[in-house]
Amino acid sequence: MDKATVLVFHGMGEHPTGGGWEKEWMEPLDEMTENLQLDALEQGKFSDYVTFTPISYDHNFSKLVTSWKNTASKASDTMTGAQAASFEKVFDAVKNMEEESSSGAKKFFRTHIIDVLLWRYSQSIRNGVINDVAVQMIDAIDNAGNKNKVHAIAHSLGTSVLNGTGHAIATGGWKSDKAKFFVKNKHFLLSSIHTFANVSRMLAPKKSRPYDETMLRPKYIGTDGGWCRNFYNYRHPVDPFTWLKPFEAEQFKQKGKDIEVPGTHIRDLNIHGFEHFIKHPNVIKGLFRGLGLPALSPQDSDKLDTWYLEQIIPDEIMEFKDKLKQLQNVVSLGDAEGNDDDDLITFLETIVELQKIVPQIFS
């Protein structure tokens, strides 16, 4: 069978180089499709039609992170005066959060928060990540059985990494012998891009315009630019990661699609996780459509809706919902127009508060 190749980008936290973590994304999709016996898949499972190819980048950060003090010193050495000043301001604010946190939460700052700061503020470190990820992407595309069936799925921090790397590949803004890829393959397009909990707008470098300038936008007939045929952005209104400066694919006009799951969709405590998103039929239907899988029949659609209604909701969800409402009341929401550094501090404060409520999200 001629499977679709999907490049998958993880979010924050520790993920082993070489993959393995992508199985945690594929397994629930396989279990669901196999149990439902969907006509579209001829009673098979998701992985019969799709191959997930992991794109890992966490090692670029973890090798730099030894202690807070040493990491700050190393990172500052890679920045200009203005960059260093911004980084130190945000780093000091986060360091204060870390000092006030419980002993059990301190590892979370090293494994999750520092990645965000290094990616956002150090152009040198960012370029290193882009060069590494770009080579992984090009190798995966070269090895794909069908170049017309290559897609990308990115989650959380991975959405920003995909945005930055994809733009660099398409414009030649990276260093590698493989950087000539687009000289030889100028007509190549990803069939679709799917972003979950998209923070690429929040984490864009200063003065970046992720809608107008990124090459990850869909390509329109008769126009230059664009690196995919279709763009899907999945968002959850209750996910605190996207409360501030939310990304909106509708800015990509007719070929950018925003798929929102309802705020009532809370099936487990990790509402931010990819695994939670795919528990909603809207997401499954979007993936089937975007990845070019066989069309779901009306009976398949009914099966998905019934499957959703029959999901067991843990008892602790009601208490969790109340805590989320309390968190919303103390966080500035929406399109912040203030200082970029202050906005990022608010964003990180929100993540830290979420970690206090449900530490298992970041374990």
Residue, then its C-alpha position, 0 to 999 in steps of 0.5 A: m500500500d502506498k502510505a502517506t508519510v507524516l513528519v511529526f514534531h514533538g512539543m516541550g520536554e524530553h524526547p529521545t533522539g531517533g524517535g520512539w515517542e511518536k508511538e504514543w501518538m500513533e497507538p491511540l489512533d490505531e486503537m480507535t480506528e481498529n475498534l471502530q472498524l471504519d469502512a474508510l479503512e476497510q476495517g483496518k487501522f490508521s497505521d495501515y495508511v499512514t507512517f509517522t516519521p519522528i523529527s526530534y530536536d530536544h537534544n539540541f537544547s538538553k546538551l546545553v542545559t546543565s544548571w540555570k546559571n551555566t545555561a544563562s551564561k552560555a545562552s547570553d554569549t550567543m546573543t547581541g546586546a539587545q537580545a541578551a538584555s531581553f533574555e536576561k529579563v525573561f530568564d530572571a523572571v522565570k528563575n524567580m518562578e523556579e525558586e518559588s516552586s516546589s522541589g518536585a517541580k524544579k526539573f520541569f523548568r530545566t526540561h520544559i521552560i528553558d527550551v522555550l527561552l533558548w529557542r526564542y532568544s538565541q539566534s545562534i542556538r535557533n539556527g543550530v536547531i533549524n540546521d539539524v531539523a532541516v536535514q532530518m526533514i529533507d532525509a525523510i522527504d527523500n525517503a518517502g515512497n510518494k513525494n506527493k503524499v508527504h505531510a507534517i504534524a506539529h504540536s506545541l513548541g514543535t509548531s514554532v520549530l516547524n514554522g522556523t525550519g520550513h521557512a528556512i528550507a524554502t528560502g535557503g536560509w540554512k547551512s548544509d550540503k542539502a540546502k540545495f534541495f529547493v534548487k532541484n525540487k522547487h515545485f515540491l509542496l507538503s500536501s498538508i500541515h497540521t498544527f496542534a496548540n500552535v504557539s508559533r506566533m507567541l514564540a516568533p522572534k521580534k518583528s517577525r510576521p508569521y502570517d505574511e512572511t512565512m513560507l509555510r503558508p498554503k500556495y495559491i494557484g498563480t502566486d509565488g511562495g507557499w510550501c504546502r497545499n493545505f494548512y490545518n490549525y487545531r485549537h482548544p479554547v481551554d488550553p492555556f498555551t494558546w490563550l495569549k496571542p493565538f495563531e489563526a490559520e484563517q489568516f491564510k485565507q481560503k486554504g487555511k483552516d481553523i478546526e476548534v474543538p469545543g471548550t466542553h471537550i475535556r476528557d483527561l487532565n492533559i488537555h494540552g496533549f496531542e493525545h487529548f486533541i485526537k479524542h474529538p471527532n472534529v480532529i479525526k475528521g480533519l486528519f482524514r481529510g488533510l492526510g488524503l485518507p479514504a473518505l469517511s462514510p456517513q456510517d463512519s461519521d456516526k461511529l466516531d460521534t458515538w465513540y466520543l459520547e461513550q468516552i469515560i470522563p475521569d471523576e477529577i475532571m470537574e475539580f480540574k475545570d474549576k481550577l482552569k476557570q480560576l487560572q483564566n481569571v488571573v491571566s491576560l487573554g487574547d491579542a496582547e499588544g504590549n511588550d514582547d518580553d512581558d507577553l512571554i513572561t505572562f505566557l510562561e507564568t501561565i504554563v507554570e501555574l498549569q504545572k502546579i494544577v496538573p503536574q502530570i502534564f509535564s512528567 
